[in-house]
Amino acid sequence: MSDTLEVKLLGKDYRVACKPAEREALLAAVAFLDGKLKEAGDKTRSSGEGLAVMVALNLAHEFLAAKNAPADLAAALESESIQRRIDFIEAKLDESLAQHEQLF
């Protein structure tokens, strides 16, 4: 069951359907979005639909970058892990060759 929640963005009231269990998360999202709208509006002196579209585009870009970051981070960590193993194997080979040269 959803309730209706009154929220305010840039001083304008909106009614939003919201489950009671999601109320706090929605209010946090409203506060976040309102802050982003005010920040962008102050910087660009834009308002209305153009401001909303610009902020939505920026948030979508940030979201997708954050969504892809774990894969990029995992790949980087894997690469570092592989490089450490290669370095370890090279060190062992160098050590083994040095011992072998001492025998002859």
DOVOLUM-924271 format. One line per field, with one value per residue: residue number from 1; residue in one letter; x, y, z of N, C-alpha, C in turn. Coordinates in steps of 0.001 Angstrom, whole numbers, padded with zeros to 6 digits, always signed. Example, Ala and Ser with C-alpha at 12.3 -4.5 7.8 and 13.67 -1.06 7.14 Angstrom:
nr: [1  2]
rest: [A  S]
n_c1: [+013190  +012850]
n_c2: [-005690  -002250]
n_c3: [+007800  +007080]
ca_c1: [+012300  +013670]
ca_c2: [-004500  -001060]
ca_c3: [+007800  +007140]
c_c1: [+013200  +012900]
c_c2: [-003300  +000030]
c_c3: [+007800  +007870]
//
This chain:
nr: [1  2  3  4  5  6  7  8  9  10  11  12  13  14  15  16  17  18  19  20  21  22  23  24  25  26  27  28  29  30  31  32  33  34  35  36  37  38  39  40  41  42  43  44  45  46  47  48  49  50  51  52  53  54  55  56  57  58  59  60  61  62  63  64  65  66  67  68  69  70  71  72  73  74  75  76  77  78  79  80  81  82  83  84  85  86  87  88  89  90  91  92  93  94  95  96  97  98  99  100  101  102  103  104]
rest: [M  S  D  T  L  E  V  K  L  L  G  K  D  Y  R  V  A  C  K  P  A  E  R  E  A  L  L  A  A  V  A  F  L  D  G  K  L  K  E  A  G  D  K  T  R  S  S  G  E  G  L  A  V  M  V  A  L  N  L  A  H  E  F  L  A  A  K  N  A  P  A  D  L  A  A  A  L  E  S  E  S  I  Q  R  R  I  D  F  I  E  A  K  L  D  E  S  L  A  Q  H  E  Q  L  F]
n_c1: [+000836  +000579  +001250  +000586  +002968  +003869  +006214  +008879  +010504  +012833  +011196  +008706  +005732  +005141  +003308  +003892  +003744  +004345  +005628  +005103  +007384  +009425  +009598  +011538  +013836  +012971  +012574  +015203  +016258  +014852  +015848  +018526  +018311  +017075  +019118  +021081  +019745  +019488  +022195  +023161  +021486  +022333  +024949  +024656  +022651  +020300  +016925  +013827  +012649  +014955  +017035  +016310  +016609  +019356  +020456  +019417  +020741  +023431  +023275  +022575  +024872  +026806  +025730  +025957  +028735  +029519  +028270  +029687  +032192  +032899  +033444  +035570  +037350  +037643  +038875  +041266  +042331  +042620  +044486  +046657  +047059  +047759  +050121  +051695  +051984  +053403  +055758  +056637  +057112  +059133  +061142  +061623  +062551  +064900  +066312  +066579  +068091  +070426  +071359  +071790  +073850  +075880  +076525  +077922]
n_c2: [-001168  +002183  +005443  +008965  +011473  +014728  +016737  +019132  +020851  +023130  +025087  +024480  +022599  +019075  +016083  +012825  +009366  +006978  +004256  +003514  +002406  +003350  +006023  +007628  +007276  +008406  +011065  +011730  +011547  +013608  +015837  +015682  +015984  +018512  +020071  +019705  +020871  +023541  +024206  +023922  +025772  +028145  +028301  +028371  +030092  +029230  +028032  +026277  +023929  +023493  +023600  +021416  +019304  +019482  +018935  +016370  +015006  +015275  +013850  +011316  +010721  +010666  +008540  +006361  +006318  +005666  +003209  +001679  +001808  -000211  -002471  -001518  -001026  -003619  -004841  -003402  -004102  -006843  -006828  -005688  -007713  -009858  -008792  -008684  -011418  -012186  -010703  -011986  -014595  -014045  -013167  -015526  -017145  -015730  -016057  -018845  -019232  -017867  -019476  -021801  -020975  -020666  -023246  -024171]
n_c3: [+000000  -000833  +000310  +000058  -000239  +000587  -000949  -001341  -003850  -004860  -003752  -004743  -004437  -004457  -004945  -004039  -004591  -002119  -000321  +003110  +004382  +002841  +003197  +004651  +003086  +000683  +001503  +002069  -000499  -001734  -000318  -001103  -003926  -004050  -003001  -004999  -007183  -006311  -006028  -008692  -009930  -008744  -009707  -012494  -012995  -014025  -014449  -013932  -016388  -017970  -016071  -014470  -016300  -016846  -014290  -013917  -015978  -015128  -012695  -013662  -015111  -013005  -011536  -013347  -013664  -011063  -010842  -012696  -011616  -009624  -011272  -012782  -010704  -009680  -011860  -011921  -009434  -009825  -011875  -010497  -008623  -010276  -011340  -009012  -008523  -010806  -010403  -008068  -009030  -010898  -009166  -007731  -009836  -010533  -008163  -008122  -010480  -009755  -007654  -009093  -010837  -009018  -008400  -010571]
ca_c1: [+000000  +001347  +000670  +001044  +003853  +004094  +007627  +009113  +011741  +012981  +010056  +007455  +005197  +004814  +002739  +004589  +003329  +005477  +005318  +005537  +008736  +010389  +009426  +012805  +014725  +012460  +012868  +016644  +016442  +014319  +016814  +019697  +017977  +016843  +020443  +021713  +019049  +019871  +023611  +023276  +020802  +023205  +026126  +024322  +021538  +019221  +015764  +012793  +012871  +016362  +017811  +015970  +017220  +020799  +020754  +019125  +021834  +024602  +023061  +022647  +026291  +027442  +025223  +026565  +030157  +029631  +027839  +030768  +033437  +033323  +034041  +036878  +038186  +037949  +039854  +042541  +042853  +043033  +045720  +047700  +047283  +048508  +051469  +052427  +052342  +054472  +056970  +057070  +057670  +060408  +062114  +061965  +063384  +066213  +066956  +066928  +069196  +071629  +071837  +072280  +075142  +076880  +076890  +078803]
ca_c2: [+000000  +003415  +006689  +010124  +012314  +016068  +017124  +020449  +020999  +024525  +025860  +024049  +021394  +017916  +014917  +011647  +008097  +006429  +003259  +003998  +001924  +004066  +007456  +008280  +007256  +009390  +012395  +011941  +011790  +014947  +016796  +015604  +016572  +019934  +020672  +019711  +021859  +024878  +024397  +024133  +027019  +029251  +028353  +028638  +031058  +028611  +027638  +025554  +022639  +023383  +023282  +020046  +018386  +019514  +018213  +014951  +014482  +015161  +012751  +010064  +010496  +010258  +007211  +005363  +006243  +004927  +001831  +001014  +001881  -001485  -003330  -000932  -001253  -005050  -005109  -002825  -004942  -008109  -006533  -005535  -009035  -010622  -008229  -009130  -012826  -012224  -010232  -013042  -015690  -013572  -013167  -016929  -017598  -015096  -016716  -020192  -019121  -017466  -020659  -022724  -020462  -020893  -024665  -024446]
ca_c3: [+000000  -000918  +000788  -000692  +000553  +000046  -000928  -001907  -004611  -005275  -003281  -005363  -003805  -005291  -004249  -004532  -003991  -001371  +000702  +004426  +004700  +002000  +003455  +005029  +001922  -000273  +002034  +001878  -001937  -002003  +000217  -001968  -005216  -003861  -002867  -006328  -008004  -005837  -006353  -010135  -010240  -008324  -010585  -013897  -013033  -014796  -013654  -014659  -017044  -018387  -014872  -014081  -017269  -016639  -013052  -014164  -016793  -014255  -011749  -014427  -015395  -011748  -011204  -014232  -013331  -009799  -011116  -013421  -010848  -009038  -012296  -013081  -009532  -009629  -012918  -011486  -008351  -010435  -012584  -009481  -008051  -011280  -011406  -007808  -008732  -011809  -009732  -007148  -009836  -011439  -008067  -007471  -010952  -010371  -007016  -008545  -011440  -009016  -006952  -010118  -011317  -007955  -008430  -011710]
c_c1: [+000892  +000538  +001146  +001843  +004011  +005579  +007763  +010478  +011780  +011749  +008722  +007015  +004845  +004228  +003356  +004038  +004546  +004983  +005827  +006976  +009814  +010378  +010753  +013778  +014278  +012754  +014352  +016932  +015957  +015315  +018061  +019437  +017756  +018175  +021153  +021069  +019445  +021316  +023794  +022613  +021633  +024391  +025780  +023273  +020414  +018057  +014845  +013245  +014323  +017259  +017570  +016621  +018727  +021191  +020494  +020239  +023098  +024459  +023122  +024091  +027029  +027022  +025893  +028062  +030362  +029260  +028948  +032068  +033829  +033964  +035433  +037849  +038585  +038996  +041226  +043163  +043344  +044361  +046886  +048061  +048102  +049942  +052298  +052864  +053467  +055790  +057529  +057723  +059018  +061498  +062559  +062858  +064799  +066998  +067433  +068109  +070500  +072204  +072429  +073651  +076224  +077368  +077904  +079868]
c_c2: [+001247  +004569  +007794  +011003  +013648  +016379  +018481  +020453  +022417  +025355  +025464  +022719  +020329  +016836  +013683  +010412  +007461  +005409  +003778  +003590  +002677  +005574  +008158  +008338  +008278  +010809  +012728  +012253  +013190  +016003  +016844  +016316  +018076  +020670  +020769  +020757  +023280  +025190  +024707  +025448  +028230  +029416  +028824  +029714  +030562  +028325  +026795  +024238  +022451  +023002  +021833  +019025  +018327  +018734  +016721  +014302  +014292  +014001  +011396  +009717  +010007  +008846  +006128  +005216  +005432  +003462  +001040  +000980  +000546  -002429  -002833  -001187  -002721  -005408  -004583  -003677  -006280  -007919  -006389  -006889  -009899  -010117  -008648  -010582  -012963  -011788  -011298  -014184  -015282  -013587  -014588  -017487  -017024  -015767  -018114  -020174  -018750  -018662  -021666  -022282  -020692  -022330  -024961  -023446]
c_c3: [+000000  -000340  -000122  +000249  -000154  +000172  -001599  -002571  -005166  -004928  -003861  -004753  -004833  -004396  -004887  -003820  -003328  -000353  +002041  +004778  +003924  +002223  +003748  +003860  +000883  +000208  +001896  +000402  -002310  -001526  -000661  -003296  -005094  -003719  -004210  -007242  -007607  -006212  -007842  -010541  -009876  -009267  -011992  -014076  -013947  -013862  -014527  -015256  -017456  -017227  -014462  -015007  -017060  -015379  -013234  -014972  -015952  -013285  -012451  -014733  -014136  -011359  -012041  -013967  -012057  -010002  -011803  -012638  -010218  -010048  -012649  -011931  -009437  -010677  -012520  -010387  -008882  -011157  -011608  -008873  -009008  -011358  -010194  -007963  -009744  -011190  -008790  -007917  -010418  -010365  -007748  -008582  -010843  -009251  -007406  -009519  -010734  -008265  -007935  -010619  -010274  -007957  -009542  -011781]
//
